[in-house]
Amino acid sequence: MNELVKSLPSPTLPGLHLPCLDTHKGWLFKWTNYLKGYQRRWFVLSNGLLSYYRTQAEMAHTCRGTIPLAKAHIEVGDTCHFVLTSGGRTYHLKATSEGECQRWVSALQQAKANATLLVHHSDDSGDETPVPQEDRALTQGALQSLATKLEDLSTCNELIGKHGAALQRSLSELEDLRGPTEGTDKVKAVNERATLFRITSNAMINACRDFLDVAESHSRRWQKALHYEREQRHHLEETIEQLAKQHNSLERAWRENPTSYTGVERSQEGDASDENEEAEFFDAMEDAPSFITGASRSADTSGTNQMQLRRTRRNRIPDKPNYSLNLWSIMKNCIGKDLSKIPMPVNFNEPLSMLQRLTEDLEYSELLDRAARCDSSLEQMCLVAAFSVSSYSTTVHRTAKPFNPLLGETYELDRWEEYGYRSISEQVSHHPPAAAHHVVSERGWTLWQYITIDSKFRGKYISVVPLGNIHLQFHSSGNHYVWSKVTSTVHNIIVGKLWIDQSGEIDIMNTTTKDTCRLKFSPYSYFSREVPRKVTGVVEDGEGTAHYILSGTWDDKMESAKIVESSRGCGGSEGKQKTVYQTLQPKLLWKKYPLPDNAENMHYFSALALTLNEPEDGVAPTDSRLRPDQRLMEAGLWDEANIEKQRLEDHQRMERKRREAQANQALEEGQEVESYQPVWFEMRTDENTGEAMCMYRGGYWEAKERQDWSHCPEIF
């Protein structure tokens, strides 16, 4: 009986409520092994859990371990040392000083006490009015209470098994009685064990009842709280979106035609002060958050000062299905190979082609519209640099690969009415895969690029290196800018959560004025204390004098600061002096639009990306929107999409063999071999750079107007 009393769980104390401590953070040294000894780690104590990371930057994506303190044993060792034992594991930790050690031990002991004794009883009034946001301590206390009751059930379960086995043994022995004296002792033993079993069973029943009571008392409260929070969030998002749309519409309308609005006066044209130049250059972006939502970019005003009604674009696609796939079984034989030559199921894709991903660079075309209105080439360079960084902002969660376009596949994006530009791209080569892209805008600029993709699988990561240059020319000034893209790397291919990083340098050259800008994309490092995804740059004139400092991150925003003074300082490598710049306050150049609602279930597409594969009337029969496997994947029919993808790739291989056979026959007959010629692009030499590249030959938009697609091959 004493054994049972000691083993049974103790009663809980209703109404006990201790608040959680604030989050405690700091560096500690953690013992790893005899080879490495103590290693410096960043520890975070919050809500009864002690988590640790290699660096502070890792908190955003990688936790190295978590220690629950509710059942942990804390032991203080010699100077600056203490030991945590939890879940059968022992952690040896060391602080930098005795005072720091004492602060950590006190915080851990208090957190352990809170995690163990937090309230597990709450009175549910039962009314149906919305519940305000619950205190974090109350939620944690309820969870701890449920965990305690589960532990009670586990203890009772063990005791029932133990006493039940003993009772069974006693009953077996009772059957083998030999004498009356012995029988009396055995019956007494059986009665005692039966009593223990009955008491234990009652304790089990009571523990079950307590667990159900606690679960029921909190379930209703949490459901009401969750429903209330969802309604509040939905209402707030709708309000913010409406305000953003109205604000942005007014700002864009005023910017295009400010004199048509009464009560709004432009600054005097003759004022050439530095302050007014800066205000005009940055276009009031600091004070007017017109970047709140990508879907909020409104149409421009007409000559009659009335906002024209535009086509309503779609704002969602079917949710991505949850398909499981053994990645290693497919990738293990692909190490070191070019990914464009490896047949991949659509499970690794997103429902967009590489041509559409190239077109997605135009998400922030308004940066080029603003740059076209700049009088200063250096200010224009800042905006061009921000545009080159903005093209990576949509990739932060986009770890899936786009479809490799078929040879001759095209993609058009006509936003002439909404944003003043038209874009056409074509897959001009299959091995190596190469695409040509051309964009013209009525707002004063033309952009073209010829990109070849080199991708390699390295076991733990995939590197994608775009080869080729992007060209941009402004009509009024003639300024011609040239730059290339950086390397994209997808990590944790085999184990862990996929994440993408951009690294390298972008050198932007204005071939007209010789102004330059070098942007550095810092690669992520476990040991770096820098801000993740950091981008920095310096804008210099043709003489090599620095005028602007650029800084920001490729997934959020870019700022520029005008340099007012520079000096030589110490600290450079290899004996070189480091230049120190003094600047004015930074000005915002670009800010990323928030993702649409439910983006995590729609491949993390931006507002523009959601419209790229939207069906359009009158497009070429080679347009990516008409590709059947991509269309099936977007609809969630992945099995059917894989079958269709295999059919298209087999058809493309047969066409390639046919062209090779024709070329071989021409060689044997001594005839000239005709290579594949794109429909809308042709190889030329760029006049400014002397670079050989595939450039737009014209005729696509005229053919669309006539609906004459007789020159297009049948590829689908």
Stockholm file with secondary structure:
# STOCKHOLM 1.0

chainA/1-716         MNELVKSLPSPTLPGLHLPCLDTHKGWLFKWTNYLKGYQRRWFVLSNGLLSYYRTQAEMAHTCRGTIPLAKAHIEVGDTCHFVLTSGGRTYHLKATSEGECQRWVSALQQAKANATLLVHHSDDSGDETPVPQEDRALTQGALQSLATKLEDLSTCNELIGKHGAALQRSLSELEDLRGPTEGTDKVKAVNERATLFRITSNAMINACRDFLDVAESHSRRWQKALHYEREQRHHLEETIEQLAKQHNSLERAWRENPTSYTGVERSQEGDASDENEEAEFFDAMEDAPSFITGASRSADTSGTNQMQLRRTRRNRIPDKPNYSLNLWSIMKNCIGKDLSKIPMPVNFNEPLSMLQRLTEDLEYSELLDRAARCDSSLEQMCLVAAFSVSSYSTTVHRTAKPFNPLLGETYELDRWEEYGYRSISEQVSHHPPAAAHHVVSERGWTLWQYITIDSKFRGKYISVVPLGNIHLQFHSSGNHYVWSKVTSTVHNIIVGKLWIDQSGEIDIMNTTTKDTCRLKFSPYSYFSREVPRKVTGVVEDGEGTAHYILSGTWDDKMESAKIVESSRGCGGSEGKQKTVYQTLQPKLLWKKYPLPDNAENMHYFSALALTLNEPEDGVAPTDSRLRPDQRLMEAGLWDEANIEKQRLEDHQRMERKRREAQANQALEEGQEVESYQPVWFEMRTDENTGEAMCMYRGGYWEAKERQDWSHCPEIF
#=GR chainA/1-716 SS CHHHHHHSCCCCCTTCCCCCCCCEEEEEEEEEETTTEEEEEEEEEETTEEEEESSGGGGGTCCCEEEECTTCEEEECSTTEEEEEETTEEEEEECSSHHHHHHHHHHHHHHHHHHHHSCCCCCCCCCCSCCCCCCHHHHHHHHHHHHHHHHHHHHHHHHHHHHHHHHHHHHHHHHTCCSHHHHHHHHHHHHHHHHHHHHHHHHHHHHHHHHHHHHHHHHHHHHHHHHHHHHHHHHHHHHHHHHHHHHHHHHHHHHHCGGGSTTCCCCCTTCCCHHHHHHHHHTTTTTCCTTSCGGGCCCCBCTTSCBCCCCCCCCCCCCCCCCCCCHHHHHTTCTTSBGGGSCCCGGGEEEEEHHHHHHGGGGGTHHHHHHHTCSCHHHHHHHHHHHHHHTTGGGSSCCSEEECCCTTCEEEEEEHHHHSEEEEEEEEETTTTEEEEEEEETTTEEEEEEEEEEEEECSSEEEEEEESEEEEEETTTCCEEEEECCEEEEECSSSSCCEEEEEEEEEEEETTTCCEEEEEECCCCTTCCSCTTEEEEEEECTTSCEEEEEEEETTTEEEEEEEEEEEEESCCGGGCCEEEEEECCCEEEEECCCCCTTGGGTTTCCTTHHHHTSCCTTCCTTBGGGCHHHHHHHTTCHHHHHHHHHHHHHHHHHHHHHHHHHHHHHHHTTCCCCCCCCSSEEEEECTTTCCEEEEECSCHHHHHHHTCCTTCCCCC
#=GC SS_cons         CHHHHHHSCCCCCTTCCCCCCCCEEEEEEEEEETTTEEEEEEEEEETTEEEEESSGGGGGTCCCEEEECTTCEEEECSTTEEEEEETTEEEEEECSSHHHHHHHHHHHHHHHHHHHHSCCCCCCCCCCSCCCCCCHHHHHHHHHHHHHHHHHHHHHHHHHHHHHHHHHHHHHHHHTCCSHHHHHHHHHHHHHHHHHHHHHHHHHHHHHHHHHHHHHHHHHHHHHHHHHHHHHHHHHHHHHHHHHHHHHHHHHHHHHCGGGSTTCCCCCTTCCCHHHHHHHHHTTTTTCCTTSCGGGCCCCBCTTSCBCCCCCCCCCCCCCCCCCCCHHHHHTTCTTSBGGGSCCCGGGEEEEEHHHHHHGGGGGTHHHHHHHTCSCHHHHHHHHHHHHHHTTGGGSSCCSEEECCCTTCEEEEEEHHHHSEEEEEEEEETTTTEEEEEEEETTTEEEEEEEEEEEEECSSEEEEEEESEEEEEETTTCCEEEEECCEEEEECSSSSCCEEEEEEEEEEEETTTCCEEEEEECCCCTTCCSCTTEEEEEEECTTSCEEEEEEEETTTEEEEEEEEEEEEESCCGGGCCEEEEEECCCEEEEECCCCCTTGGGTTTCCTTHHHHTSCCTTCCTTBGGGCHHHHHHHTTCHHHHHHHHHHHHHHHHHHHHHHHHHHHHHHHTTCCCCCCCCSSEEEEECTTTCCEEEEECSCHHHHHHHTCCTTCCCCC
//
